[in-house]
Amino acid sequence: MTWYVGTSGWQYKDWRGLLYPADVPVRRWLEEYTAHFATVEINNAFYRLPSRETFEAWRDRVPPDFVVAVKASRYLTHIKRLKEPAEPVDRLLTHAAGLGDRLGPVLLQLPPTLKADPALLDACLACFPASVRVAVEPRHDSWWTPEVREILQARRAALCWADVRARPVAPLWRTADWGYMRFHQGRAKDWPRYGRQSLQTWADRIAHTWPDAEDVYVYFNNDPNGAAVEDAKVFARTARRLDRTVTRTP
């Protein structure tokens, strides 16, 4: 199907002059972003869950082919720590439903201090309807067990592949018929950029794991100095050379 390539957020002041022309006001940056990209990850939903009305307003401002991934609120992942998930999951989905058919995957980024609790994860994933794609980004090494992998597979949840300083921080498990990848910080000279070889290696890994008939969502979270925009461009070109179908990039 498609590799959805975008960035984690779009409201960064240092992108003015790089992605956003100087004469475009901040209130029009989302429209400008959608002219260059066909997907975004709403990273700030983690800090404060937007209202349903805000999600509806975003839906009305983006084109029909645009896909929005939503990072789950920290209330679910960091305050409740996945316990009693029914109410926070319902609230998240009720708000995000304002996106309509623009809603893409939901990302659960777990706190680095949360040790593996397979039953807790399973109960949380069970609260999501089958129609919602869920990616999970654990950040404690205790999660890397066969039991956790089996739960992700059974729930058809994608293990989020993540990179920090050009190295994977999780096992490269395929747990669903779709993939999710986050680039946090590269090692190239122009911090926090990624080098071309690193992006090529990741594109090869992803292409080897998911055939072109399956969707993969790739987001660059290294926003300072416009690094995410530049790396997304390079990564998309690399993926196209592998004969992958990639959404628009600058």
Buried (B, 14 or more C-beta within 10 A) or exposed (E): BBBBBBBBBBEBEEBBEBBBEEEEEEEEBBEBBBEBBBBBBBBEBBEEBBEBEBBBEBBEEBEEEBBBBBBBBBBBBBEBBBEEBEEBBEBBBEBBBBBEEBBBBBBBBBBEEBEBBBEBBBBBBEBBEEEBBBBBBBBEEEBBEEEBBEBBBEBBBBBBBBBBEBEBBBEEBBBBEBBBBBBBBBBBEEEBBBBBEBBBBBBEBBBEBBEBEBBBBBBBBBBEBBBBBBBBBBBBBBBBEBEBEBBBBE
